[in-house]
Each structure stands twice: as C-alpha cells, then as structure tokens.
C-alpha cells in the first residue's frame, strides 16, 4: 500500500488549520500541523515532507525567514513550498517567488483550491524529477569540465546540481539551478518564458506570469556578486532570455 504524501502545514490560526487538515486528509494526504516556526523546523528535521505550506504571519518567525531556514536543512531545497498570507499585495507575492517558492495563496481562499494546487505542484515536481534523473549527453561529460563553454567561465556539475561561475560556486535554489543549467548548455540561444516554465517548472499553465522574471532577477544578483561589471544573462524584450557569448575568459 502506497504511503500517503506527508504535508507540513504551518499555520497559527487553529480554525484554518483544522479545515485544511480535514480536506488534506480526505484527499489522500497526511497533514502534519505546526502552529509555530520552531515546531515546524523540528518536524522538518525529523522527516522532510512531500510539500510544506507556510503561513507568512507566524507568531515567532516571519514565514519568509522560515522558508530560508527550511531550505538550508538537509533535503530542504528539494521540498516544494507554498506561502499562505492574509495580504494580497504584489510585493509579498514577488518576494515569495524570488525566494524560490512554488506557489503563493492569499487569504481568504478555498481549501479545495489549496488542495488542488498541492496536487498540481506534486505532479509537477514528480515530472521534473523524472526528467532530471534521465541520462542526458551533458551527464556523460566529466563534471570537472564544461561541455558547452570552451573557456572555464561556467562549470556545470549535474550530479551535484552545482554550477560555478569563474570558479566560484553559486548558491542556487532548485529553480535557479534549473534555469541557469538550460542557459549554460546553450549560450546565445534565446529561451522564451514559456519554454523556461515548461522545462524547469514542468507546466507553464500552473505558474505565475512573473515566476521566470523573479528567478532571473535573483540569478543576476548572485552573478553580480562574482562579476559586478558583467551582464551574463541578456534580456530580449518581448521574447525571453539568453546567456551572453561575449564574456571575458578571466576576471581582471
């Protein structure tokens, strides 16, 4: 008998938590409710869930900071996460997406809608996992070399899901890695937003319009920390993004 997916629910309002636990349980999931961030971290450390639902307004820690701490735990970067918030401000949504969240739901919401989104995200994660596990031409290349760039600007290690830029290891979220991996494999090739959504997230219809833009923004910030004067990712207005083919071989 297949195990029911374990859903970590971090919500300090007991009424909302009770309703969500009920609909998740009746829909084939095993909900684990925590009313504080501290308790959520303990539960996550004991057993990483299939997915985590995080309220932004927790009593002991901001939900965005809890997201960062969970991501830093062993296996945390592989767990899909959804934010719940009482605010619908766009800035909150963009912050959540830039952090690498999989979805963002503003209260009030339909519990059935949340369950539907949970199912969609888990299906999407499963498809992306299958694609990532499949052997590719890049995976057959020694990980100390880049099969795409003739210069040692980008070093792609697919086994470890790591990318180095001018020798510096980049600290990337799951989706940042997926986007940059595609760009690095084909410098100069223009990827549309729909292509990136479909390839990295698994389903362009289930993602926010600004998801790709938010992750490109955080990628650029991380690349700037290594090479402040360079613009490795080009924007083609109205089309998409491409990796620059004119980067210098070394940083002066």
Secondary structure per residue as TSV (DSSP state, phi and psi in degrees):
chain	resnum	aa	ss	phi	psi
A	1	X	-	360.0	128.2
A	2	X	-	-68.4	141.9
A	3	X	-	-73.2	144.1
A	4	X	-	-76.9	135.5
A	5	X	-	-57.5	133.7
A	6	X	E	-89.5	121.8
A	7	X	E	-111.5	118.8
A	8	X	E	-84.0	118.8
A	9	X	E	-111.5	112.8
A	10	X	E	-110.9	101.6
A	11	X	-	-150.6	126.9
A	12	X	S	-88.3	-11.3
A	13	X	-	-90.4	111.1
A	14	X	H	-62.4	-34.5
A	15	X	H	-62.1	-46.4
A	16	X	H	-65.4	-43.0
A	17	X	H	-61.4	-42.4
A	18	X	H	-61.0	-44.5
A	19	X	H	-64.1	-44.6
A	20	X	H	-67.6	-37.9
A	21	X	H	-61.2	-40.8
A	22	X	H	-64.6	-49.7
A	23	X	H	-69.0	-33.8
A	24	X	H	-67.2	-43.9
A	25	X	H	-65.1	-42.1
A	26	X	H	-71.8	-16.6
A	27	X	T	-99.0	11.3
A	28	X	T	97.3	14.8
A	29	X	-	-109.4	164.8
A	30	X	E	-111.3	97.7
A	31	X	E	-77.9	140.7
A	32	X	E	-123.3	109.5
A	33	X	E	-92.8	133.4
A	34	X	E	-129.1	135.0
A	35	X	S	-95.6	-7.5
A	36	X	S	-134.6	159.4
A	37	X	H	-66.6	-38.5
A	38	X	H	-59.2	-44.6
A	39	X	H	-66.6	-37.0
A	40	X	H	-63.0	-41.1
A	41	X	H	-63.4	-40.9
A	42	X	H	-63.1	-44.7
A	43	X	H	-64.1	-40.6
A	44	X	H	-64.9	-41.9
A	45	X	H	-65.7	-36.2
A	46	X	H	-67.3	-39.8
A	47	X	S	-163.3	107.2
A	48	X	-	-58.5	133.9
A	49	X	-	-81.1	174.1
A	50	X	S	-72.7	-29.5
A	51	X	E	-160.9	151.1
A	52	X	E	-123.8	135.7
A	53	X	E	-110.9	117.4
A	54	X	E	-116.6	122.8
A	55	X	E	-74.9	135.4
A	56	X	S	-71.2	-38.7
A	57	X	B	-95.9	70.9
A	58	X	-	-88.0	155.7
A	59	X	S	-71.2	-28.6
A	60	X	S	-109.7	-13.2
A	61	X	S	-162.5	138.3
A	62	X	B	-60.2	138.4
A	63	X	H	-59.4	-32.5
A	64	X	H	-66.2	-39.8
A	65	X	H	-69.1	-37.1
A	66	X	H	-60.5	-41.6
A	67	X	H	-55.5	-47.8
A	68	X	H	-61.0	-41.2
A	69	X	H	-69.8	-38.3
A	70	X	H	-67.1	-39.2
A	71	X	H	-61.9	-30.6
A	72	X	H	-80.0	-13.6
A	73	X	S	-75.3	157.5
A	74	X	T	-54.8	124.4
A	75	X	T	81.3	-4.3
A	76	X	G	-64.8	-35.9
A	77	X	G	-69.6	-14.2
A	78	X	G	-95.5	-3.9
A	79	X	S	-93.8	120.2
A	80	X	E	-62.9	144.8
A	81	X	E	-137.2	142.6
A	82	X	E	-124.2	135.5
A	83	X	E	-94.6	140.2
A	84	X	E	-113.5	140.0
A	85	X	E	-151.9	153.5
A	86	X	S	-83.1	-8.0
A	87	X	-	-107.5	146.0
A	88	X	-	-111.6	12.9
A	89	X	-	-58.2	139.1
A	90	X	H	-61.9	-34.7
A	91	X	H	-60.7	-38.8
A	92	X	H	-63.3	-43.1
A	93	X	H	-64.1	-43.4
A	94	X	H	-64.5	-41.8
A	95	X	H	-58.5	-45.7
A	96	X	H	-60.8	-42.5
A	97	X	H	-69.4	-38.2
A	98	X	H	-64.7	-31.3
A	99	X	H	-69.0	-22.8
A	100	X	T	111.6	14.7
A	101	X	-	-65.8	154.7
A	102	X	S	-87.4	-24.0
A	103	X	E	-162.8	170.5
A	104	X	E	-148.4	122.4
A	105	X	E	-125.8	125.9
A	106	X	E	-95.6	138.2
A	107	X	S	-78.5	147.8
A	108	X	S	-77.9	151.9
A	109	X	-	-142.4	163.7
A	110	X	-	-83.0	126.1
A	111	X	H	-54.9	-35.8
A	112	X	H	-67.3	-32.9
A	113	X	H	-65.0	-42.4
A	114	X	H	-61.4	-44.3
A	115	X	H	-61.7	-40.5
A	116	X	H	-62.3	-40.5
A	117	X	H	-68.3	-38.1
A	118	X	H	-59.0	-46.1
A	119	X	H	-62.1	-42.3
A	120	X	H	-62.1	-45.5
A	121	X	H	-64.4	-41.4
A	122	X	H	-66.2	-38.7
A	123	X	H	-64.0	-44.0
A	124	X	H	-62.7	-43.6
A	125	X	H	-63.6	-37.8
A	126	X	H	-65.1	-40.9
A	127	X	H	-67.1	-43.0
A	128	X	H	-63.3	-38.2
A	129	X	H	-63.7	-38.7
A	130	X	H	-66.3	-42.9
A	131	X	H	-63.2	-42.6
A	132	X	H	-65.8	-31.0
A	133	X	H	-80.0	-19.7
A	134	X	S	-71.2	142.0
A	135	X	-	-66.7	137.7
A	136	X	-	-128.7	161.2
A	137	X	G	-54.8	-37.4
A	138	X	G	-64.3	-35.1
A	139	X	G	-67.2	-18.7
A	140	X	G	-87.1	-5.7
A	141	X	S	-86.7	140.4
A	142	X	-	-51.9	135.6
A	143	X	T	-72.4	-10.0
A	144	X	T	-85.0	-3.8
A	145	X	S	-121.8	155.2
A	146	X	-	-101.9	122.9
A	147	X	S	-80.0	-10.5
A	148	X	S	-99.9	-48.4
A	149	X	-	-93.3	132.8
A	150	X	S	-79.1	-14.1
A	151	X	S	-109.8	155.3
A	152	X	T	-82.0	57.3
A	153	X	T	-90.3	-48.2
A	154	X	E	-114.7	130.7
A	155	X	E	-122.4	116.1
A	156	X	E	-105.6	121.0
A	157	X	E	-114.7	95.8
A	158	X	T	-71.6	-30.2
A	159	X	T	-65.2	-35.9
A	160	X	T	-99.4	-1.9
A	161	X	T	56.2	51.0
A	162	X	E	-129.0	148.8
A	163	X	E	-134.6	133.6
A	164	X	E	-109.4	140.9
A	165	X	E	-121.5	112.9
A	166	X	T	52.7	41.3
A	167	X	T	84.6	-10.3
A	168	X	E	-92.7	126.3
A	169	X	E	-71.3	127.6
A	170	X	-	-90.0	135.5
A	171	X	-	-88.7	101.2
A	172	X	-	-116.3	143.3
A	173	X	-	-74.4	171.3
A	174	X	H	-55.4	-46.1
A	175	X	H	-78.3	-33.5
A	176	X	H	-61.1	-43.2
A	177	X	H	-60.5	-44.8
A	178	X	H	-61.4	-42.7
A	179	X	H	-66.8	-49.5
A	180	X	H	-66.3	-35.0
A	181	X	H	-57.4	-45.6
A	182	X	H	-62.6	-45.8
A	183	X	H	-63.6	-41.5
A	184	X	H	-66.0	-33.8
A	185	X	H	-67.9	-25.7
A	186	X	T	-140.1	74.6
A	187	X	T	-57.6	137.2
A	188	X	T	88.3	-23.3
A	189	X	-	-74.5	128.9
A	190	X	-	-86.4	123.5
A	191	X	E	-103.9	125.7
A	192	X	E	-74.4	164.0
A	193	X	H	-61.4	-40.7
A	194	X	H	-62.7	-39.6
A	195	X	H	-62.7	-44.9
A	196	X	H	-65.3	-42.7
A	197	X	I	-60.8	-46.0
A	198	X	I	-67.7	-39.8
A	199	X	I	-79.2	-43.3
A	200	X	I	-87.7	-44.7
A	201	X	I	-90.8	-22.4
A	202	X	S	98.6	-18.4
A	203	X	-	-161.6	106.5
A	204	X	G	-66.9	-23.2
A	205	X	G	-75.7	-15.6
A	206	X	G	-105.4	10.1
A	207	X	S	-117.9	157.7
A	208	X	-	-70.4	151.3
A	209	X	T	-59.9	-32.6
A	210	X	T	-95.5	8.7
A	211	X	H	-58.6	-50.4
A	212	X	H	-63.0	-45.8
A	213	X	H	-59.2	-40.1
A	214	X	H	-63.8	-41.2
A	215	X	H	-74.7	-33.5
A	216	X	H	-62.6	-39.0
A	217	X	H	-61.2	-45.8
A	218	X	H	-69.9	-34.8
A	219	X	H	-62.0	-45.6
A	220	X	H	-60.5	-40.1
A	221	X	H	-62.4	-40.5
A	222	X	H	-71.3	-35.5
A	223	X	H	-70.2	-33.1
A	224	X	H	-64.4	-30.1
A	225	X	H	-65.1	-27.3
A	226	X	H	-89.1	-45.0
A	227	X	-	-134.6	83.9
A	228	X	T	-59.2	-29.0
A	229	X	T	-88.6	-5.4
A	230	X	-	-104.5	156.4
A	231	X	-	-123.3	82.0
A	232	X	-	-65.7	-29.8
A	233	X	E	-108.1	119.7
A	234	X	E	-92.9	142.7
A	235	X	E	-103.3	126.7
A	236	X	E	-105.2	102.6
A	237	X	T	-53.6	126.5
A	238	X	T	81.0	-2.0
A	239	X	T	-120.3	-64.2
A	240	X	E	168.8	-142.9
A	241	X	E	-133.8	153.1
A	242	X	E	-147.4	153.8
A	243	X	E	-85.7	134.8
A	244	X	-	-63.7	140.8
A	245	X	S	-101.8	5.0
A	246	X	-	-118.2	28.3
A	247	X	-	-73.9	145.1
A	248	X	-	-67.6	154.8
A	249	X	S	-68.4	-31.1
A	250	X	S	-136.7	161.7
A	251	X	-	-91.1	127.4
A	252	X	-	-81.6	360.0
